[in-house]
Amino acid sequence: MHVSAHDRLLAATADRSAPLAVLDADALWANADDLVRRAAEVPVRVASKSVRVRSVIDRTLARDGFAGIMSYSLAESNWLVDLGHDDVLLAYPTADVAALRALASDDRRRAAITLMVDSPASLDLITSALGPNHPEIRVCLDVDASLRLGPVHLGVRRSPVHSVGQARRMAHTIDDRPGFRLVGLMFYDAQIAGLPDSSPAVRLVKARSNAELHERRGKVVEAVRCIADLEIVNAGGTGSLEVTGDDPSITELTAGSGLFTPTLFDGYNAFEARPAAFYVLSVVRKPTKDIATLFSGGYIASGATNKNRRPTPVWPEGLSLIDTEGAGEVQTPVRGRPAEALRVGDRVWFRHAKAGELNERFAEIHVIDGDRRVETVATYRGEGRTFG
């Protein structure tokens, strides 16, 4: 008899108190395999921000096709290296003076960690924190990958470095500064990787952006290679692996969200969404026949505040949040025909809008393999580590 994913996961967690976080290992590793397939032999760096469970990061890196971590905090980077990782690319510039000093004080950390910079100010801050005679720091230049059409900016606001000339000048600036070694370039194409294929117009814009970026990225890499010995040319994200991976100028891709597949990654044409991460809430009261109120659950995703940042009830099917209340810190009402059958103590399953952020809310996550609970593992928070 066929057992649905919901029934399988529900049975495996029946003895656990809600709220709880659940990871479906079958979907997780199918997603990992699909990321590698889509990358087409280009190594995939694991974005830790989109996971925040160290055991999952470690096990993903043990699989063929994955290499290195893209971290989101320098304190996190130091911690990961101290635990044995030897290739950590920090995705964002840092102003954490204590973490910079911890990095500079340890040869192994300096060899394993590459900092992100995008302006002379980034270098100035590091020098101010460490002194003018600081040991050599590995750095990667963040190059803005957005599409600019006149005054229109499509993509996230990241680096001030966009053109070939700007990248060349910044590379010379780094090369001229004692104590810094430029080893990498990064291009994050948020307007391609983070945008579902929701309409022909969106697909057209993504295709145009990819063509523009492919040409510009190659020119930037060529120009900077005349100045620095590049070890890393990082690009892409979960939503753009196959198109970005076609560029011969890159050395690696990055993905993380595709392991868990949150709701923001529904609606892509290039891959099948296999939801792997869930959280579970209990019904605590029934204010009306068709409304069930759940304890906790106000796990809103970061970014522009709109409905697609809200969590989504997925089991029982047919439930929805109430617009006037949404998902609350201590109670979350849901409504719909299935709510009529819910009783106090029953459970409702949700998907988060973003990967990784859910694990800031839970100290542990229950990993289910097949129809049994294999183990309960700590999140970053469960290990006493919160980095943002």
Summary of the structure (lengths in Angstrom):
residues: 388
radius of gyration: 22.2
end to end distance: 45.5
largest distance: 70.6
contacts: 1324
relative contact order: 0.16
helix: 36%
strand: 25%
